[in-house]
């Protein structure tokens, strides 16, 4: 189809569409369009090839410029093209929609049945992908491996080392020749190269890991209708022509047109910035834009554009997920690294000054015992070379002192735990949630679907004040049965699909809607298709967690005088609206105070049996009262007749009691916040273990309105004692979260509805539900519980503590190396004028502590002992007294061994200087290997517990030892080492192994709970 953007064509279009004495048939109308298009194309081309002199004398005005965009239609869709569909919704062109004969015309051109949807066969879907594209968007180019190499290379300390290595290389070759002179400088270059490669590989793998997690997070589930059947599918599987079912909280998955529905309000703030919801209607605004959220109501839409043809797709293609998101713990560790780095810089500066002073005063000697600097007799090249060596050593001390591995350890443990948590049914959307969950002190949880299975079934039915058994349903009065059919079949967002064999039904919608529809169809013989054919819906109000009810205004197609209003919802609220009730015989009886109390007792009795109570109410009004925009007001009037009461059973999840008890044992309070009444809430809470069977419920169980009406002081005072809040609104949940945070709690909250978004955002950790949760709730949350199970919430708590604990292990391990390395190098430099470890050796130790150590300690799995400790809370320092005790004892032991070997090693072991230096290097590295085992358990004396289950840890230990053997035995020139005999290896291993009994003994020493550094603060 040729699409011509020319203002004159609109006039012609209007003429062609204008009603006249005769009507153009579609084929003739199409020929007229083609004729007009041809004429205008010819005029456009003739104006373009007109002689230049004509253009000069009679210039063409800008209004006469014609832009022609020729698009070949897809053979399968000859009557429509993508550009027309894209422009239609993006520009919200109602007149263009009219020219296409409305939504029905677009659906016809797209070969879509508005009732049954697409057939969904492979060939049809393939044609739609070819013609209109897939519902995916182009992602920004990924960062390549060399990007991370460059990031590692431009680190200031690495650049200084490379400069020093280059100078050392130049002077070495000049002094000793190319064959021997490259060892020192070349060794440093090679060691720096290894550090860069390992760092780049780690960051590259982490980036790819976050990319995969991002894809999982974007894979939204969408309700579509295909072949007459409502089904869930991935947002990426939606194609042009699909019928999408939208409910409150859903994300609009593509651009499209409104087919039908009620009270549909859409939040377009993500696209337009407008905070007020926009009403969608068939006549005024039938356009739905991808990426927006359904704020209220429900409806069906016809998809017209997907993927890059939507505004959302174009926008998302320019946005990349920031995998470098810095978590609060990383920020705290960066401060810690900065503080330690400053100490390291000070030590390095003193070290540099001490060595330079010793060198220029003639107190530094070479391997043969000769003075290195002898005034003017020493060559300039030798002086520069010696100064470069001293600067290199000072830089290496800075490299060792700055624990740049801390952020890497956090990233590694977060990436590892995020991957494992997906397998445990929890998807992390925000990195900070992993570590924050480990500090949680209170969890506020929903009931339905989280503590219970969300498998509803109607088990009780009361008509009037009589309980109706299944065998008695056939004797229900015809008028009551008809009203129940209307109240269930029309007042619902669910749907029914009858299988092709006719042998069974498939029900879709929320669990409550499915249970009620199933009961009505199978027990009350509801024929939904026939009901919808015979009735017309005038207005519908969808259920939400604030109203706790849904309503419909309808009339029979044959009855133009009467309008029926039906309400369905929380039994106590519906009862308040009713002044009469239908008896078993079908008569309407008044509800006085005595009758109201009896109905209240019926509701309480069902609730005490853990049943969710739903009531149905009905009222007839004359059609005149429903006109002039009075529909909504009439729906809320009192004077309804109670149709019936039903009780739905939703059994508790298996294992939920154990999960609740596990959290309570770990010092985490569990509070249940539910929309059910007090009796149902109390029964479920007792069954789940949140309340004890004989517990005094005074103050422990409250209603939302009661909590809301407390003064701020009363709420703060009573919030800790509350275990169950019934009949709560989303605002009550938000209020509770705010109160708990004011009292210093770290709060985790579960939520699934759109109205839960404020509480999810306010909480320290927002946990949304993956199955029942709306897209609004998921976007407001930090972690998505994929199976809606409280057991998974307990698993997230365990993983959060594991993340925090793993990072503490690595901090202890790394700070031990920092303490010992700084003490050894500084004391040696000041007293002996040299350092026992060369630049290459120190870089190898740095590689062990930063990357291999992080991998070994940051990937420990959660253990039971983690849940035996109280929560960390907000204020506890990350480096605890226990950690200071452990690391200082190990650090000073290592420093004492190194310095003893430095000053007395040659005489004790009767070895040469080179052998002694190798003994120092080998012992120092093996000390770190043995201390890695100590770091596995901060408080437990048995550091080998569960080690056989951590294959990665054992593998890294093996790799470290293997590489150390190669360094000592094979890389003499590179590492400046000498080969050791078996006895010397035994000495190194023995000295390093002493760290195990030291760790065992030190853990017998008690330490105060109050942090050491708090004693150093000045008291005001």
ZIFENQUI-V502082 format. One line per field, one symbol per residue. ss: DSSP state (h for helix, s for strand, l for the rest). phi: phi as a letter, one per 40 degrees, with the letter a starting at -180 (. if undefined). psi: psi as a letter, one per 30 degrees, with the letter a starting at -180 (. if undefined). A space follows every 50 residues. Layout:
ss->???
phi->???
psi->???
This chain:
ss->lsssslhhhhhhhhhhhllllllllhhhhhhhhhhhhhhhhhhhhhhhll lhhhhhhllllhhhllsssslllllllllllhhhhhhhhhlllhhhhhhl lhhhhhhhhlllslllsslllhhhhhhhhhhhllllllllllllhhhhhh hhhllhhhhhhhhhhhhhhhhhhhhhhhhhhlhhhhhhhhhhhhhhhhhh hhhhhhhhhhhhhhhhhhllssssssllsssssshhhlllllssssllll slllssssssssssssslhhhhlllllsslllllllssllllssssssss ssssslhhhlhhhhhhlllllllllllhhhhhhhhhhhhhhhhhhhhhhh hhhhhhhhhhllllslllllslllhhhllhhhhhhhhhhhhhhhhhhhhh hlllhhhhhhhhhhhhhhhhhhhllsssllhhhhhhhllllsssslllll lsllllsssssssllssllhhhhhhllhhhhhhhhhhhhlllllssssll llllssssllhhhhhhhhhhhhhllllhhhhhhhssssssslllllllss sssssslllllssssssssshhhhhhhssssslllllsssllhhhhhhhh hhhhhhhhllsssssssssssshhhhllllhhhhhhlllssssssssssl lslllhhhhhhhhhhlllsssssllllhhhhhhhhhhhllllllllllll ssshhhhhhllhhhhhhhlllllssslllhhhhhhhhhhhhhllllssss sllhhhhhhhhhllssssslllllhhhhhhllsssllllhhhhhhhhhhh hhhhhhhhhhhhhhhhhhhhhhhhhhhhhhhhllllllhhhhhhhhhhhh hhhhhhhllllllhhhhhllllllllllllhhhhhhhhhhhhhhhhhhhh hhhhhhhhhlllhhhhhhhhhhhhhhhhhhhhhhhhllllllllllhhhl hhhhhhhhhhhhhhhhhhhllhhhhllllllhhhhhhhhhhhhhhhhhhh hhlllllllllhhhhhllll
phi->.cbbcadcccccdccccccbcbbccdccccccdccccccccccccccccc dccccccbcccccccbbbbcbcccdcbccabccccccdcccfcccccccc ggccccccccfbccccgccgcdccccdccccbgccbbccddccccccccc cccccdcccccccccccccccccccbgccbccdcccccdcccdccccccc cccccccccccccccccccccbcbbbfgbcacacdcccbchcbbcbbdgc cccacabccaiafcbbcbccbbgccccbcbacbcaccbbdgcbccagaab bbcbabfccbccccccccbbccccdccdcccccccccccccccccccccc dccccccccccgbbbcccgcccbbgccccccccccccccccdccccccdc ccccccdcccccccccccccccccgbbccbdccdccccbdbabcbcccgc cbcgbcacbbabbgbbcccdccccccdcccccccdccccccabcabbccd cgcabbbbhcdcccccccccccbbfcbcccccccbbccabbccacccgab aabaacccbcbbbbbbbaiddcccdccbbbaccdcgccbcbccccccccc cccccccccgcccbbbbaabbccccccfgcdcccccccgcbccibbbbcb ccccgcccccccccccgbcbbcbbcccdccccccccccgcbcdbccccgc bbcdcccccccdccccccccccbbbbfcbdcccccccccccccgccbbbc abccccddccccccbcbccccccccccccccbbbccbfbcdccccccccc ccdcccccdccccccccdcccccccccccccbgabcbcdccccccccccc ccccccccbcccbcccccbcccgcbcccccddccdccccccccccccccc cccbccccbfbccccccccccccccccccccccdccbcbccccccgcccb ccdcccdcccccccccdccbbdcccfbbcbcccccccccccccccccccc ccccccbcccddcccccccc
psi->kkjjikefeeeeeeeefkkaflkkleeeeeeeeeeeeeeeeeeeeeeegl leeeeefikklfffkkkkjjkklkffifglleeeeeeeeefhjeeeeefg haeeeeeeeghkjfefalegleeeeeeeeeefllhllkllklklefeeee eeegkeeeeeeeeeeeeeeeeeeeefleefffeeeeeeeeeeeeeeeeee eeeeeeeeeeeeeeeeefikkkklkkhgkklklkfffklkfljkkklkfl kjflkakkdlakhjkkjgefeffkfkkkkklfeeigkkkkflkjelallk lkkfklbfgleeeeefffkkkjfgkkleeeeeeeeeeeeeeeeeeeeeee eeeeeeeeefgggklafggkkekhbffkleeeeeeeeeeeeeeeeeeeee ejiffeeeeeeeeeeeeeeeeefghkjkfkefeeeeffgkfkkjkldkfe flfhikkjfkkkjbgkkkleffffgkkeeeeeeeeefeefilgllkkkle fgfllkklaleeeeeeeeeeefeghkjeeeeeeflkkekkjlklfeegll lkkllkffjgfkkkkkkkakeeeeeffkfllklefglkkljaeeeeeeee eeeeeeefggkkkklklkkkkkfefflhggeeefeflaglkjelklkkkj llkkfeeeeeeeeeeggkkkkkjlflleeeeeeeeeefgeklegkjfjff klleeeeeflleeeeeefeefkfkjlhlleeeeeeeeeeeefggkjkkkk lfleffeeeeeelejkjlkfefkleeeefflekkjfggkfeeeeeeeeee eeeeeeeeeeeeeefeeeeeeeeeeeeeeeefglkfkleeeeeeeeeeee eeeeeeffgklklefegfllleaefkkejleeeeeeeeeeeeeeeeeeee eeffeeeeghlleeeeeeeeeeeeeeeeeefeeefejeekejffkgfffi eeeeeeeeeeeeeeeeeeffheeefhlkkkleeeeeeeeeeefffeeeee eeffjlklekkeffffkkk.
